[in-house]
Amino acid sequence: MVAAPGTGGAGSSAYSADVNAAIDRVIAVRPDLFDLNDVVGGQPRVKDFDAYMVAVVAALGEAGLCGNIEAEGELGVKRSNDWGENWSIWYSLGYTRRKFLYGCSPALF
């Protein structure tokens, strides 16, 4: 694990605010993807995993970042090839998650 550029700490995310904003945007504009009455820890249950992942990637794109759905169900995020991050934005019980996993330089995708 490498420290994100400009963060000063090992394991820090450069894109935390961007990823969280993308998830919040998807919840706001695509409530049909969630059961907003089934919430754990403030995170709603996802009804359609694939559509949720695609919508978050699109929201990241609207914000000027590149998103990629990884084979393991993780979300790859980058602004350039210099730095990339992997995030877990969903977990197996079916709820949204906002967990930075790792970053690397150069970006993996």
C-alpha positions, 0 to 999 in steps of 0.5 A: 500500500502506498500513500495517496499523493498529497495526503501524507499518510500510508493507506490514505485515500485521495478520492474519498470525498469523490467516491462518497459524493458519487454514492450519495448522488446515485442514492439521490437520483436512482432511489429505485436501486435501493430499499431505502426502508432497509438501512444498516449503519446509515447505508441502504440495501442495494436491490440491483448490484450491477446497476448500482456499480454502473451508476457509481462509475457514471457518477464518478465520470460526471465528476471527472474521474475514471471508474472501473468495475473490477472482477472481484466486485471492487470499484477502481477509481483514478484521475490519471494513470499516476495513481489509482485506488480500489474501493469496496462500495457494497458488501455481501449482506447487500448494503452499500459500503464506503471502504477504501481498500488500497491505492497504487502508483501507477494505477492498475487500470 
